[in-house]
Amino acid sequence: SIQHAKSYIDEKFGGVLDVLVNNAGINYDTYQRASSADLEDVARTMETNLYGPWKCTLGLLPSLEKSSNPRIVNVSSGAGSLSGMSGGTAAYGVSKAAL
């Protein structure tokens, strides 16, 4: 959990976090198209791929703010490139574009 990570950072590193790498990614949904996507499936994907990194960043922001040179790296995907979108991998592509 985010709170467990925060506690670990507090204990091991005095509450200072220099770099946060958000690399969540689920559901490379090649089986559906945007025009017929299961929106519950899209919501689950967004929860992990977009809201997960957002929640993690918010939860660890106090530790990042203690660093003299903090960095946040959000790992996206070529599938999230707006110029390459074609309606396939609907949930994954949209979630990575949003990230």
Rosetta silent file (secondary structure, phi, psi, omega in degrees, C-alpha in Angstrom):
SEQUENCE: SIQHAKSYIDEKFGGVLDVLVNNAGINYDTYQRASSADLEDVARTMETNLYGPWKCTLGLLPSLEKSSNPRIVNVSSGAGSLSGMSGGTAAYGVSKAAL
SCORE:     score description
SCORE:     0.000 S_00000001
   1 L     0.000  163.282  179.061    0.000    0.000    0.000 S_00000001
   2 H   -64.193  -41.179  179.888    0.984    3.622   -0.357 S_00000001
   3 H   -63.755  -38.051  176.860    0.932    4.065    3.411 S_00000001
   4 H   -63.153  -43.033  177.362    3.263    1.085    3.822 S_00000001
   5 H   -62.235  -42.912  179.074    5.680    2.641    1.306 S_00000001
   6 H   -61.428  -43.664  178.636    5.480    5.979    3.143 S_00000001
   7 H   -62.672  -40.940  178.675    6.234    4.272    6.461 S_00000001
   8 H   -63.341  -44.798  178.530    9.207    2.454    4.911 S_00000001
   9 H   -62.296  -41.523  178.496   10.584    5.714    3.479 S_00000001
  10 H   -61.472  -45.390 -175.835   10.144    7.386    6.863 S_00000001
  11 H   -71.989  -46.306 -172.793   11.930    4.554    8.672 S_00000001
  12 H   -87.501  -28.579 -171.469   14.776    3.845    6.219 S_00000001
  13 H  -128.187   19.696  178.189   15.401    7.258    4.668 S_00000001
  14 L    63.187   24.189  177.315   14.255    9.794    7.233 S_00000001
  15 L    81.068    9.757 -177.664   11.135   10.541    5.241 S_00000001
  16 L  -103.637  127.065  176.356   13.045   11.820    2.192 S_00000001
  17 L  -121.971  120.634 -179.129   12.196   10.538   -1.282 S_00000001
  18 L   -86.446  -38.885 -175.127   14.284   11.774   -4.203 S_00000001
  19 E  -137.933  132.681  172.753   12.638    9.899   -7.082 S_00000001
  20 E  -117.773  121.861  177.066    9.222    8.339   -7.565 S_00000001
  21 E  -109.612  113.009  176.082    8.779    6.116  -10.620 S_00000001
  22 E   -93.512  112.352 -175.612    5.148    5.349  -11.430 S_00000001
  23 L  -131.412   41.081  179.230    5.170    2.293  -13.688 S_00000001
  24 L   -79.678  144.170  176.092    1.713    0.796  -13.288 S_00000001
  25 L  -169.133  118.320  175.524    0.132   -0.884  -16.259 S_00000001
  26 L  -129.848  162.339  165.682   -2.605   -3.475  -16.642 S_00000001
  27 L    63.674   65.918  172.073   -4.951   -4.699  -19.344 S_00000001
  28 L   -76.753   83.990 -164.595   -3.369   -4.364  -22.748 S_00000001
  29 L   -83.753   71.094  178.131   -6.825   -4.950  -24.167 S_00000001
  30 L   -69.630  -10.459 -176.628   -6.262   -5.959  -27.779 S_00000001
  31 L   -83.668   -4.313 -178.994   -9.562   -7.833  -27.623 S_00000001
  32 L  -137.209  159.727  179.022  -11.746   -4.711  -27.755 S_00000001
  33 E  -113.561  157.500 -179.254  -12.224   -1.535  -29.767 S_00000001
  34 H   -59.726  -35.002 -176.862  -13.170    1.908  -28.462 S_00000001
  35 H   -70.739  -14.701 -179.416  -16.517    1.767  -30.267 S_00000001
  36 H  -138.056   23.054 -175.079  -17.625   -1.313  -28.334 S_00000001
  37 L   -66.747  145.169  172.940  -15.453   -1.260  -25.197 S_00000001
  38 L   -76.618  110.269 -173.807  -16.690   -2.616  -21.895 S_00000001
  39 H   -68.644  -24.380  172.976  -16.722    0.568  -19.798 S_00000001
  40 H   -67.356  -38.026  175.880  -16.367   -1.350  -16.532 S_00000001
  41 H   -63.818  -42.599  178.035  -13.170   -2.796  -17.982 S_00000001
  42 H   -62.920  -43.507 -179.443  -12.056    0.706  -18.951 S_00000001
  43 H   -61.979  -42.534  178.101  -12.806    1.985  -15.422 S_00000001
  44 H   -62.915  -40.616  179.681  -10.724   -0.799  -13.815 S_00000001
  45 H   -66.519  -43.799  178.335   -7.858   -0.019  -16.164 S_00000001
  46 H   -62.341  -38.297 -179.531   -8.072    3.707  -15.457 S_00000001
  47 H   -58.739  -42.102 -179.999   -8.088    3.009  -11.715 S_00000001
  48 H   -82.267  -50.979 -169.627   -4.719    1.262  -11.949 S_00000001
  49 H   -78.203  -26.071  179.707   -2.983    2.990  -14.859 S_00000001
  50 H  -112.202  -57.001 -175.268   -4.033    6.586  -14.171 S_00000001
  51 H   -71.894  -28.907  176.886   -5.459    6.955  -10.681 S_00000001
  52 H   -59.402  -54.604  177.153   -2.920    4.564   -9.117 S_00000001
  53 H   -61.234  -36.383  179.636    0.078    6.740  -10.024 S_00000001
  54 H   -63.909  -47.579  178.943   -1.880    9.869   -9.109 S_00000001
  55 H   -63.303  -40.352  179.519   -2.775    8.489   -5.670 S_00000001
  56 H   -63.410  -43.936  178.731    0.783    7.281   -5.155 S_00000001
  57 H   -61.714  -47.346  179.237    2.164   10.702   -6.052 S_00000001
  58 H   -61.541  -40.851 -178.873   -0.237   12.483   -3.693 S_00000001
  59 H   -68.134  -29.971 -177.328    0.537   10.031   -0.891 S_00000001
  60 H  -103.630    1.378 -179.651    4.294   10.412   -1.261 S_00000001
  61 H   -56.502  -41.226  177.829    4.366   14.126   -2.044 S_00000001
  62 H   -59.388  -35.842  178.739    5.345   15.089    1.525 S_00000001
  63 H   -72.602  -38.098  176.875    8.411   12.825    1.242 S_00000001
  64 H   -65.197  -38.822 -178.739    9.299   14.223   -2.186 S_00000001
  65 H   -65.697  -18.021  177.307    9.006   17.779   -0.883 S_00000001
  66 L   -81.490  -12.844 -179.854   11.737   16.989    1.678 S_00000001
  67 L   -80.645  149.010  177.251   14.218   16.257   -1.131 S_00000001
  68 L   -78.039  -17.657 -177.938   16.508   18.963   -2.441 S_00000001
  69 L  -149.746   64.523 -174.097   15.946   17.777   -6.022 S_00000001
  70 L   -72.334  150.381  178.341   12.789   15.643   -6.247 S_00000001
  71 E  -137.873  142.380  171.881   11.691   13.916   -9.453 S_00000001
  72 E  -122.017  125.270  178.728    8.505   12.137  -10.514 S_00000001
  73 E  -115.409  116.927  175.605    8.726    9.820  -13.524 S_00000001
  74 E  -102.044  115.633 -178.907    5.447    8.605  -15.022 S_00000001
  75 L   -86.504  117.001  179.601    6.039    5.676  -17.364 S_00000001
  76 L  -102.957 -140.448 -176.604    3.533    5.751  -20.173 S_00000001
  77 L  -164.610  152.823  172.534    3.501    3.774  -23.417 S_00000001
  78 H   -59.216  -26.366  178.144    3.544    4.219  -27.153 S_00000001
  79 H   -66.002  -16.347  178.315   -0.015    2.907  -27.014 S_00000001
  80 H   -94.161    2.715  179.321   -0.901    6.199  -25.336 S_00000001
  81 L   -70.287  124.041 -178.913    0.425    8.296  -28.204 S_00000001
  82 H   -62.872  -33.580 -178.358   -2.387   10.410  -29.608 S_00000001
  83 H   -72.778  -18.656 -178.041   -0.883   10.324  -33.083 S_00000001
  84 H  -105.493    1.340 -177.045   -0.891    6.524  -33.120 S_00000001
  85 L   -70.296  138.972 -178.499   -4.340    5.827  -31.685 S_00000001
  86 L  -134.175    5.505 -179.283   -6.610    3.761  -33.883 S_00000001
  87 L    98.781  -10.613  176.156   -9.403    2.669  -31.546 S_00000001
  88 E   -87.551  170.053 -174.070   -7.718   -0.567  -30.477 S_00000001
  89 L    39.768   55.268 -171.185   -6.510   -1.282  -26.922 S_00000001
  90 H   -55.469  -54.140 -176.693   -9.212    1.147  -25.866 S_00000001
  91 H   -66.820  -48.855 -177.368   -8.804    1.021  -22.096 S_00000001
  92 H   -63.532  -47.931 -177.387   -5.020    0.773  -22.058 S_00000001
  93 H   -61.141  -45.045  179.637   -4.436    3.425  -24.710 S_00000001
  94 H   -66.162  -41.695 -178.514   -6.728    5.987  -23.108 S_00000001
  95 H   -65.685  -37.596  179.829   -5.313    5.357  -19.642 S_00000001
  96 H   -76.307  -32.669  174.588   -1.729    5.798  -20.833 S_00000001
  97 H   -65.095  -40.098  179.873   -2.605    8.896  -22.862 S_00000001
  98 H   -66.421  -35.315  179.596   -4.207   10.371  -19.752 S_00000001
  99 L   -65.149    0.000    0.000   -1.134    9.612  -17.680 S_00000001
